[in-house]
Amino acid sequence: MCSNRPGLALKTPPAKWSEARRVWPEPFSAVALSIPETIRTCLVEARKCLHATAYTACVAMSGRGVEEMCRHFGTKRQTLFEGLKELHERGLLMHACMNGAMSCANIATWQRMPPALIST
């Protein structure tokens, strides 16, 4: 008998407990150490801004990370758009990533433009 109560017996031993893990709030995933430090730092800062609901700062840090990526891969172009285009031409940036990066670059440009110059 496995209990002090008469007639109550456990037929199977209790299951082992699994490793404890946090489910909520969802834990941050680590930024891969294979990413160069200058780029990784920008991504970590962007994530902090996102979770602090500082969305404009998040976009700025994400853009800085993209700029660092262009520098890391030695693009020779002067603008971010041209640097991304060069990475795409060299096969280092997928087409979908290029489109997403360009959308972010356009949004950042629109934020700096006077409202009268933005066509709707």
Secondary structure as GFF3:
##gff-version 3
##sequence-region A 1 120
A	DSSP	alpha_helix	37	51	.	.	.	ID=ss1
A	DSSP	alpha_helix	55	72	.	.	.	ID=ss2
A	DSSP	alpha_helix	80	89	.	.	.	ID=ss3
A	DSSP	alpha_helix	95	112	.	.	.	ID=ss4
A	DSSP	three_ten_helix	115	117	.	.	.	ID=ss5
###
